[in-house]
Amino acid sequence: MKSKTILVLSILLISAGRASPAVSSTGPGNASLSTPVRGVWMHPGFFGPDQTAAVEKMRLTLDEYAKAGINTLIMCVKNTSGHVYYASDIGVRDKAYDWDFFGAFVAEAKKRKMDVHPWFCVFPESAILGQVREHPEWLIQSPKREMVGTVNPALPAVRAYEISLMLEVVRKYDAGWVHLDYIRYPCEPTEPYFSFDPETLRLFKNDTGIDMAAVKARDSGNMAWNEWLRWNTDRVTVFVRELKDALKGTGRKVKISAAVFPDAQNARVLIGQDWPAWARERLVDMLCPMLYSNDAGLFEKLVREAVAYGKGRSQVCPGIGIGTSHNQNTPEGMIEQMKISKALGADGVVYFSSSSLNPPFLEKLKASKS
């Protein structure tokens, strides 16, 4: 089992920072949904914590993006450690960003009529901060009671906490979108890795009558194990459904986008992410399957599948890997994947990420803007 992902109870003593006071909100951009999406995943670290330098880099970067036809910015507001990058009264802010980073970013995007999707790494909480530190029972536990730094989608309290962060951003910033990433169970140390904590086992038994603690054969030949896989997958869909309902309660039209794993069938079983179901239920407005590969044939196959899942239900904007842990693309490869996406009826593309979208890639985008 990989030690970097296994957390002993002593990690709960890690000190957490305090959320900064609330500040005034700013509004979203207004890029037209009729225009094909050209989006970029972005992180505050790309700009740095110094306010003056960061705002200047925002202006320069977004000017270049506008020239390249980029109209959608997916900005991280909660990372995998659990730190947030906006003026939160609920979450724990990254202490290096002691100013309203997200407010400044939204203001610059609005000037250029770009849409901003506040990006949440939903369930990872590796630093065990704030409310998560107060509730160690929220963490996913293995059958041996080993914990990982991810909270458990099966628990109603976990779902309510993560949704509360999203509602806070929507209310403070008048955001028009919420972007979901890590909207799944963890991949490590194994797939699947669902939680065997007592409360989850109780909830599962209440719903199904099955005592999972007593199930010995934990494989797909066992009907009880199959029901366990199905039930946990449904908990993630319940989260998306609850978020959709909560956003309706704001009295405004707030849309949901989601970064999802490339192969929908495998994702449903191995990480509890049934994103075609989200499209069928119209729970999400934009799906961004992360198709990080230089293999054009494989990219085409998975774009075709994704477009079929989303057709008439959700926008589909494939994620193109520029520089990732899975691939290192070329400007020409990026353009080829954009052409494939367009030919198959995708609604646009999203690039990962701003740190890799350097001048050679931007120049290709400018040349292909038409």
Helices and strands as residue ranges (DSSP letters): G 3-5, E 6-7, G 9-13, E 37-42, G 44-46, H 51-67, E 72-78, E 83-84, E 92-93, H 101-111, E 115-121, H 130-134, G 136-138, E 139-141, E 147-151, H 156-173, E 177-181, H 198-208, G 212-214, H 223-248, E 255-260, H 264-270, H 275-280, E 286-291, H 296-310, E 315-316, E 319-321, H 331-343, E 348-352, H 359-367
